[in-house]
Amino acid sequence: MSGTAPRLKTPLPLPAGTWPKGRSPLAHLLHALNQPLTGLQCALELAVASPRPPVDYVRILREALELASRMRTLVEAIRELVSLQEEETGGIELCPLDALLRETVEDLRPVAETRSVHILVALDTGLLVQADRAHLTTLTFRLLESALSLAGEGSELRVTARRERERVIVVASWSPGLPAERSPLSRPELGLLIARAAWERAGGEWISTQAEKTQTSTVRLSFKAAAPRMPEP
């Protein structure tokens, strides 16, 4: 065995908030968990394979801690996803989705300013959906917070919502920043993946697209769809 823990191959990145065709989001997270778990085992096997200088043990332990931290992040996402799947819909009421989006954007503006991200908003009015208002608010916040975190510094985040026949179309588009250290499953990407799973459980249709400099998440939600309960981030 060589003197350095083997580096795991990083799969080709998918657009944020997506998973391979034919695989559920939970299966995708479990598959991702196997990568740092394998790396951690290799690092520990390397540490006990033969006597080494103290500096080597320190390096191996640092790599093991990094892998353990990544595993913890993935386990937290898995736990949140499972909780989401087990929750039942609560008190349903007519909710103004356009107002919730606007409030969420205003809540996120201070964060956007610290990263020099300009948020552009274009929302139709009167976009009413039947939902549990508190959890629809959490759902909306998770979508826009994740998109903002993925946007590059000095770029723009565009948020639009409109009515199209009997559906509400919500679109968030941004210019991605530099690849995250733990990409393709950094915390913001995991947040977007969980947000997608929640929107789809609500009966919405999610479409992720990626152009050369722009990434877009589109949600199509029926006026009669109900948002499920979602764990707090």
URKA-V496038 format. One record per pair of residues at least 24 apart in sequence whose ideal C-beta (glycine too) atoms are under 10 Angstrom apart, sorted by the first residue. I is the first residue (numbers start at 1). GAP is how many residues later the second one is. If there is no record, write none. Layout:
I:GAP  I:GAP
This chain:
1:41  1:44  1:45  1:48  1:49  2:44  3:43  3:46  3:47  3:49  3:53  3:56  3:57  4:39  4:42  4:52  4:55  4:56  4:59  5:34  5:35  5:36  5:37  5:38  5:39  5:40  5:41  5:42  5:54  5:55  5:58  5:59  5:62  6:32  6:33  6:36  6:37  6:40  7:32  7:35  7:56  8:26  8:27  8:28  8:30  8:31  8:34  8:59  9:26  10:25  10:169  10:172  10:173  10:174  10:175  11:24  11:173  11:174  12:172  13:163  13:166  13:167  13:170  13:171  13:172  13:176  13:197  14:170  14:175  14:179  14:194  14:196  15:161  15:169  15:174  15:177  15:192  15:193  15:194  15:195  15:196  15:200  15:201  15:202  16:130  16:131  16:133  16:134  16:158  16:160  16:164  16:167  16:168  16:169  16:170  16:172  16:173  16:174  16:175  16:176  16:177  16:180  16:192  16:194  16:199  16:201  17:126  17:129  17:130  17:133  17:155  17:171  17:172  17:173  17:174  17:175  17:176  17:177  17:178  17:179  17:180  17:182  17:189  17:190  17:191  17:198  17:199  17:200  18:166  18:171  18:174  18:175  18:178  18:188  18:189  18:190  18:191  18:192  18:199  19:174  19:177  19:178  19:189  24:57  24:61  24:173  25:52  25:53  25:56  25:59  25:60  25:165  25:168  25:169  25:171  25:172  25:173  25:175  26:51  26:52  26:55  26:56  26:59  26:171  28:53  28:157  28:165  28:169  29:45  29:46  29:48  29:49  29:50  29:51  29:52  29:53  29:156  29:161  29:164  29:165  29:168  30:44  30:48  32:38  32:39  32:41  32:42  32:45  32:46  32:150  32:152  32:153  32:158  32:161  33:37  33:38  33:40  33:41  33:42  33:44  33:45  33:152  34:37  34:40  35:32  35:35  35:36  35:39  35:150  36:28  36:30  36:31  36:32  36:33  36:34  36:35  36:36  36:37  36:38  36:146  36:149  37:30  37:31  37:33  37:34  37:37  38:29  39:24  39:25  39:27  39:28  39:29  39:31  39:32  40:24  40:25  40:26  40:27  40:28  40:30  40:31  41:26  42:25  43:24  43:25  66:115  66:116  69:113  70:111  70:112  70:115  70:116  73:109  73:112  73:113  73:114  73:117  74:108  74:111  74:116  76:111  76:114  76:157  77:108  77:110  77:112  77:113  77:114  77:116  77:117  78:112  78:116  79:152  80:62  80:110  80:111  80:114  80:117  80:118  80:150  80:151  80:152  80:153  81:109  81:112  81:113  81:116  81:117  81:150  82:149  83:146  83:147  83:148  84:51  84:55  84:110  84:111  84:113  84:114  84:117  84:144  84:145  84:146  84:147  85:112  85:113  85:116  85:143  86:142  86:143  86:145  87:45  87:48  87:111  87:114  87:141  87:142  87:143  87:144  88:44  88:140  88:141  89:41  89:42  89:43  89:46  89:112  89:113  89:137  89:138  89:139  89:140  90:41  90:42  90:43  90:44  90:45  90:136  90:137  90:138  90:139  91:40  91:41  91:42  91:43  91:44  92:37  92:38  92:39  92:40  92:41  92:44  92:134  92:135  93:35  93:36  93:37  93:38  93:39  93:40  93:43  93:133  94:34  94:35  94:36  94:37  94:39  94:129  95:32  95:33  95:34  95:35  95:36  95:37  95:38  95:39  95:41  95:42  95:45  95:131  95:132  96:29  96:30  96:31  96:32  96:33  96:37  97:26  97:27  97:29  97:30  97:31  97:32  97:34  97:39  97:40  97:43  97:64  97:66  97:71  97:73  97:122  97:124  97:126  97:130  98:25  98:26  98:27  98:28  98:29  98:30  98:31  98:63  98:64  98:65  98:70  98:72  99:24  99:26  99:27  99:28  99:29  100:27  100:29  100:31  100:33  100:36  100:37  100:39  100:40  100:41  100:61  101:26  101:36  101:39  101:40  101:42  101:43  101:58  101:59  101:60  101:67  101:69  101:71  102:57  102:59  103:34  103:37  103:38  104:33  104:34  104:35  104:36  104:37  104:38  104:39  104:40  104:41  104:55  105:35  105:36  105:39  105:43  105:52  105:54  107:30  107:34  107:37  107:38  108:33  108:36  108:37  108:39  108:40  108:41  108:49  108:51  109:39  111:34  111:37  111:38  112:32  112:36  112:39  112:44  112:45  114:39  115:33  115:34  115:36  115:37  115:38  115:39  115:40  115:42  115:62  116:35  116:36  116:37  116:38  116:39  117:30  117:31  117:32  117:34  117:35  117:36  117:37  117:38  117:39  117:40  117:57  117:58  117:60  118:33  118:36  118:37  118:38  118:39  118:40  119:25  119:28  119:29  119:32  119:37  119:38  119:39  119:40  119:53  119:55  120:36  120:37  120:38  120:39  120:40  120:53  121:36  121:37  121:38  121:39  121:40  122:36  122:37  122:38  122:39  122:40  122:49  123:36  123:37  123:38  123:39  123:47  124:36  124:37  124:38  124:39  124:40  124:44  124:45  125:36  125:38  126:37  127:34  127:35  127:36  127:40  127:41  127:42  127:43  127:94  127:96  128:35  128:40  128:95  129:38  129:39  129:73  129:74  129:75  129:92  129:93  129:94  129:95  129:96  129:97  129:98  130:92  130:93  130:94  130:95  130:96  130:97  131:71  131:90  131:94  131:95  131:96  131:97  132:70  132:94  132:95  132:96  132:97  132:98  133:94  134:93  134:95  134:96  134:98  135:63  135:67  135:91  135:92  135:93  135:94  135:95  135:96  135:97  136:62  136:66  136:85  136:90  136:91  136:92  136:94  137:90  137:93  138:57  138:60  138:89  138:91  138:92  138:93  138:94  138:95  139:55  139:56  139:59  139:60  139:62  139:63  139:65  139:80  139:88  139:89  139:90  139:91  140:30  140:55  140:59  140:79  140:87  141:54  141:89  141:91  141:92  142:49  142:50  142:52  142:53  142:54  142:56  142:57  142:88  142:89  142:90  142:91  143:27  143:29  143:48  143:49  143:51  143:52  143:53  143:55  143:56  143:63  143:74  143:76  144:26  144:28  144:51  144:73  145:43  145:46  145:47  145:50  145:88  146:26  146:28  146:40  146:41  146:42  146:43  146:44  146:45  146:46  146:47  146:48  146:49  146:50  146:71  146:87  147:25  147:26  147:27  147:29  147:41  147:44  147:45  147:48  147:68  147:69  147:70  148:24  148:26  148:40  149:25  149:28  149:31  149:37  149:38  149:39  149:40  149:42  149:43  150:24  150:25  150:26  150:27  150:30  150:33  150:36  150:38  150:39  150:41  150:42  150:65  150:67  151:24  151:25  151:26  151:37  151:64  152:24  152:25  152:26  152:61  153:24  153:25  155:58  155:59  156:58  158:56  158:58  160:58  161:58  161:60  163:60  164:56  165:57  165:58  166:56  166:57  166:58  167:37  167:38  167:52  167:53  167:54  167:55  167:56  167:57  167:58  168:36  168:51  168:52  168:53  168:54  168:55  168:57  169:36  169:38  169:49  169:50  169:51  169:52  170:29  170:34  170:36  170:47  170:48  170:49  170:50  170:51  171:36  171:45  171:46  171:47  171:48  171:49  172:43  172:44  172:45  172:46  172:47  173:36  173:38  173:41  173:42  173:43  173:44  173:45  174:39  174:40  174:41  174:42  174:43  175:36  175:37  175:38  175:39  175:40  176:34  176:37  176:38  176:39  187:46  191:42  192:25  194:36  194:37  194:39  195:24  195:35  195:38  197:31  197:33  198:29  198:30  198:31  198:32  198:33  199:26  199:28  199:29  199:31  201:24  201:25  201:26  201:27  201:28  201:29  202:24  202:25  202:26  202:28  203:24  203:25
